[in-house]
Amino acid sequence: MIIGVLKEIKENEYRVSATPATVQEIVAHGHSVLVEKSAGDGSGFSDAEYAAAGAEIVETADEVFKRSDLFYKVKELFPQEFPYLNSDKIVFTYLHSNAHPEETDALLNSHVTAFAYEDVTSDEPGQFPLLAPMSVLAGKGGFLAALHHMQAVNGGKGMLLAKLCGVETPVMTILGCGHSGKAIAELAAGFGCEVRVLDINMKVMQETQKYMPANVSFLISNRSNLEKCLKESDVVFNCILWPKHRKDHIIYREDLKMMKPGSMIVDVACDDGGAVETCLSTTHANPVFKAEGITHYCVDNIPSAFSRSASILLANATLPYLLQIADKGPVQAIKDNKHLRAGLTCYDGYLTLEETALKQNRVHTPADKLLETL
């Protein structure tokens, strides 16, 4: 199979889907790799490194798209990429089709086979192995962003998010005890902040408490605890991926009025109107806005700021699944691996991702049912 590694075109996206080390592994499996010229520059990987690993460096995205059997990317597809989709092609990337109806149209109308990193599952319920490494980076990056935007020179109230003798200790509240939440807690606790983690899963919190320092406390996520934390926190971090079809929220616009002046919300999940009603996705170029006087940071690709680390982590995580698709072909790969099957967004014009079907009011064809016909 010919694998095409493309240079990302999303604004402020510096990650790349494959590193020279993972290209070497793909080639060792007997596949060819085309790397668009300068695709790795944003992550510090040169064309020469890719060539030494066995890749062919290709001048344009047009040539990569036309010659490749599988498009290996980081971010979703953009309109200028839609014309390259057809029934002979495979897409493997973070698709986020539920948030992009026009992309879903292009995927279905082209009859392309498309897999979404974010939907690949694991044997551990509720865990998404291709999201996890980016979630850790997003959490740590979110805390660093709060440190930055709390500075007076950056428009904040001039608070250092760290324990200082003679100064009241900052309070950080984290919604969700998943990968992002734990990553935030780790950094915030290391800076000496008072950290509160809210979740509905007591077992997960008990396991996490075992290795967190004493300045991290754990609370059941209910309305009473949330209100207390909103009133007392300097920064509230949302790490909960909210189901796209839900119309309710955890934090409502009205709730922001009980927060302290100059406090901040960092939405690592970046769901527009998701768990936090007032959150709207932002970019690294324009990362913050205010709603009800509260600063919101909702950058939707935080890991891009740490592109080299992010690319290494992402490439290592996606490689085993990529090789299954390339070695076996997509149909046999999803027959053999139920977790990869969960990541199938569409096949031959059929939408197999239920979340996108619900949000966009489209017909859903479960992948298991589709397999009966293949």
N, C-alpha and C positions, 0 to 999 in steps of 0.2 A: 504494500500500500504506500502511496505517496502522501506524506504528512506535510501540511503547509503551516509554518509558523509566521504569523503576521505581526506587523508593527501596529500597535493600538492607535486608534484615531480619536478616542474620547478625550475631551479636554482634561489636561493635567493627569493623564494616565501614563505612568512610566514603567509599569510592570510588563513582563513578557511571559508567554506561556511555557516556554522551554528554556532551560539553561544548556550550556555546552555539555555538561555532565549527563543530563537526561537525553540530549540528542545522541550522545554516544551509545546509550542503552537502546534507544529506538533503532539505530542503525545495526546494532548487534543482533537484533531480532529479524534482520533481513529487510527492513523497510527503508525507504528513501525519505530524506527530510529536506524540504525547501525552506530557507529562512529569508524573509524579506530583508533587504539591505537596511542596516541600522536598527533592526527590530529590537536588539538588546542594548542599544546605547543608553537608554534611560535607566537601565539596571546595572550598567557597568560591564556588560558583556560585549566584546568586540566581534566584528564579522570574522576576523582571523581566528578567534577562539572557536566559533561555530564551524568554520571550515576545517579546522584541525580535528574537530570531533566527528567529522564525516558528513556535514551538511553541505548542500549546494547553496551559495548565496545568490539570490535573485534580485534583480534591480527594482522591480515594481510589484505592488500588491496585485495588479491585474494579472501578471504572469503566475503569481503564487495561486491565486484563486482558480485560474483556468487549468493549471497543471495538477493541482492537488486533488486527492480523493477525500481527504479529511482536513477541515479547517480547524486548527488548534489555536484558540484565542484565550483572552482573559475576560474581556467585557462583552456586552451584548452587541448584536449586529445593528449597524446604522443603515439608513436608506441607500447610501451609495454602494453598500455591500449586497443589498437584496438581489440585484440582477444576476449575481453569481450562483445563486441557490438553484438547485435542480434535483431531480430524483436520484441522480448518481452521486450526489455529494453527501458528506457527513459533517455536522457541526458539533464541536465539543468546546464549551465555554460556560461562563456565567451568563445565562440567557435572560433571566428575570422577565420572562414573557408576560407574566401577570401584570406587570407595570407598563408594558409596551404593546398596545393592541395592534399598531401598524407592523411591528415585528412579527407578531403572531400571524397576521394576515399573510405576510411574506413567507413564513415558514410553511404554513398550510397550503397556500396556493402553489408553491414550488414543488411540493411533495418531497422535500428534503428530509433526511433523517437527522434529528437534532437531540443532543443530550445536554442537560444543564447540570453543571457542577453542584449547584446549591441544593439539588434534590436527590442526589445519591445518598443512600442510607447506609446504616451499619447494623450489626447484630445487637448493639446496645440501643434500646428504644429511645427515640427522640434525638439521636446523635447523627450529625451530618459530617462525615470525615473530610469532605472537600471544602466545607465552610470553616471548620474548626481552626486551622492555622491562621486564616485571615481574620477570624473573630478575635483571636488572641492579639494580633497586631492592631486591630481596630480598637480593642479595649485599651491597650497601653497607649496607643496614639491619641485616643480620646482624652485620657487623663493629661497627657502632655499638652493637648490643645487647651484644656481648661487652665492649666498652669500659665499658658501664654496669654489667653484672653482675659484672665483675671488681673493682669498687670495694668496699671493705670496708663502706661504709655501705649497700650493696645486697646484702650477703651473700657477696661474693667475697673473694678472698685479698688484696685491696688492691694489685693490680698495675696500673700504668698501661701500656697496650699501646702503648708508644712507646719510642724509643731515648733513653736518658738517660745522661749522662756519669757514670760511677761505678757504674752498675747494669747487671746482665746484660741483654742485649737479649732481649725476648720472642720466642718462636718460634711462628709461625703455620703450620699445615699445612692445605692446601686439597685436598680430593679432588674432582677434576674441573676441567678447563680450558675449561669452557664460559662462557656469559655471566655466570653468578653467580660462578664461580671467578675470572674475570678482574676482576670488579668488586671482589671482596674483596681480591685481590692489589694492585689499584691503591691502595685506601685504606690497607691494612696497610703497604705499602711506603712510602707517603707519610708514615706515622707513624714510619718508621725500623725497623720490625720485621724480623726475619729470616723471610722467607716461602718456604715450600716448596710447590710445586704438583705433585700426583701425577695422572697420567693414563696411559692405555694407548695414546694416539694421539701418536706422536712428531712427526708433521707439524704437528699443531695446536699442540703445545708450542713447536716451533721457530719458528712464525710469531708466537706470542705473546711469545716471548723477545726478539724484535726491538725491541719498544717498551716492555718492562718494565725498570726500573732494576736495578742490579747486585745489590741485596739480595733479588731474587726468583730462586730456583733451581728447576729443573724435573727431576723424577725419574719414571722409568717406575713405574707403579703395580704393584708386586709385593709379596709377603708380607714379604720382607726389608726393603725400603724402608719399608713401612708400619709394621712393628714399631719400627724405628729412630725414625721420626717420632712414633709414639705415646709412646715413652719420653721424648722430648726436648721435646715441644710443650707450650705453655701453652694454646693453643686449637686444636682440630681442627674444621674446617668441612667438612660434607658437602654437596656440590652435585650429587650423582649421583642422577638419577631412576631408581629401581630397578624393573625389570619386576615388575608386581604378582603374577605367577604364580610367581616364584622364591621358594624357601624358604631359600636360603643368604643370607649377608651378607658384607660386606667387613670390618666391625668387629663382633666378637662380644662378648657380655657379659663373657666371661672376659678379653678383651683390655683391658678398662678397668682391670684390676688392675695393668697395667704402666704406666699413666699417672701423671704427677706429682700429688701431693696438691694439691687446689685448682684443678686444670686444668678445662677446659670443652669441651663439644661443642656446636657450633651446627649444627643440621640445617636448611639452607636448603630442601632438597627436601621435608622434612616427611613422609616416608613412614613410616607406622607399621610398625615391624619391617622396614624396607627395607634400605638399604645398611648402616645402623647398627641392630643388633638391638634395642638398648634404647630407641630413639627412639619417642615417642608424641606425636602432635600436641597442641600447647598453644595458649593464647589470649593476647591482649595483657593480659587481666585477670589471668591466672595463667600467666606465660610460662615459668617454669623449674621443674625438679624434679631430684632427684638419684637416680642409680643407681650402685651400687658406689662411692659417694663422689664421683662426677663430676657436676658441674652440666650439665644438658642444657637448651638453649633450642631449642624446636621449634615456634615460632609459625607457623601455616599460612597467614597472610595478612599477612606483614610489610609489603608495599607499602601496606596500608591506613593505616599510621602516617604515610605521606607521601602522603596521599590526593589532594591537588591535583595534584602532579607525576605521580602514578600515573594519575589519571583522564585527564589530557591525553595522556600517552603511550599509554594503552590505547585511548582513543577514536580517536586518529589511526591506530593500527595496525589496528583492527577495521573502520574506516569503509569501505575499498575492498571488503571482503568483504560487509559489510552491503549496500552499494549493488548489488553483483552479485546478491544474493538478492532484493532489493526490485525492482530494475529488470527482471530476467529471470524471476523466480519460482524456487523452489528446485530444481526438476527441471532446467530449462535451465541454471541456474547450475552445478550439479554436473556436467552433461554437458560444459560448456565449460571448467571449471577443475578439474583433477585434484587440486590441493592443497586446494581447498575441499571436494572430494569426500571427501578423507581425514578431514576434520573432521566428517563426517556421523556422528552417533551412532545415530540410528534414523529410520525412515521407515515410516509406515503399519503399525506393529506389528512391523517387522523390525529386529533389532539388527544394525547394520552395523559396530560397533566391536569388533574382534577381542579387544582387551585385556580389555574388560568381559566378553565371552563366556567367555574362558578363566578369569578369576578367579571368575566367578559361575556357571560351569558352565551356560551358556545356549547356545542355537543361534545360530550366527553366519551372517549372510548378507552376503557381500562387496558393497560398494556397486556395483562393476562388474557383478556378476551381477544385482543388483537393477535396474540401468539397462536391462538387456536386455528387461525387461518393461514399461518405462515409455514 
